[in-house]
């Protein structure tokens, strides 16, 4: 399985993204996934998009210019629909490894 690079973005690229990053690390470790996770703020997503495999903002974000999976990571903060987001993440990683 190749290393997956995931971008986590929040408003400032500090607090919320740190919490989400830790949760993604746990999920990847539990599923035997080699992942590198980088953090940024929402405004920096376009400049990082070419260098990552998956983008996980903590707020609603969409872009017609980005051809990468974008998975809203707010569930890792609220706990609401977290299982759904975990499933989306694992499916996106599986698709990358085909």
N, C-alpha and C positions, 0 to 999 in steps of 0.2 A: 504494500500500500504506500503510495507516495505521500510525502508531507503535504498537508493542506494548510494554506495560509488564509487566516480569517481576520477581517478588519472589524473591530467593534468601535462604533462611533456614538458619542453622546454630545450634549450641548457644548461642553468644554473640553472633553477628551480626558477627564480626570476621574471624578468620583463614581458616577454611574457606570462608566465603561470599565472601571476597575472591578466592580462587583460582578458585572456580566462576564468579564474575562475570566475571573476565578471559576464561575459556574461552567463556562465552556471548557476550561481545562479539566474540571472534574468529569464532565460528560465524555470528553475525548479519551481521557485516561481509562475510564470504566469500559469504553468500547474498543480499546486497543488502537486508537487513532493517533497518529503522529501529527500534531498540529502546532503551528506557530501562530500566535495571536498578537496582533498589533492594535494599538488604540489611537484614536484621533477624535477630532470634533466633527460634527456633521458637515461643516463647510469644507473640510479637507477630503471628503469622500471622493470627489472626481479626480483629485491628484493622486490618490492611492489606489484607485480602482484597477489600474493595469497591473499592479504588483501583487494582487491578492486573488484568491479563488472564490471567496464568499464574503459578502458584506452584511453585517448585523448591526443596524442602527437601533437606538433605544427609543426612537420616535418614528412617526410615519415618514417614509422617504421613498421616492421613486425617481427614476431618471430613464428617459428613452435612450440616453447616450451611454449607458452602462450595460454591458452584456455579461453580467455576472448574477448569480442568485443573490437576491436581497431579502433577508429574513428579519422581520421585526423582532428584536430581542427584549422588548419591554416585559414580556412574561417572566424573564429571569429576575426582574425587580419585584413585580407584583405577585407572582405565583399563579396568576390567572392564565389558564391554557398553556402552562409550562410544558406539559407532556406533548402537546401539539407542536410546539416550537422545537422541542428536542427531536421529534419525528421528522420535521422539515429539515433540520440541520443534518441529521444522519442520512436522510434520503439525498440531500444535495452532495454530501461527501461521497456517498455510494456512486452517484452519477459521475462525479469527477474521476473516480477510480475505474471506470469502465473502459 
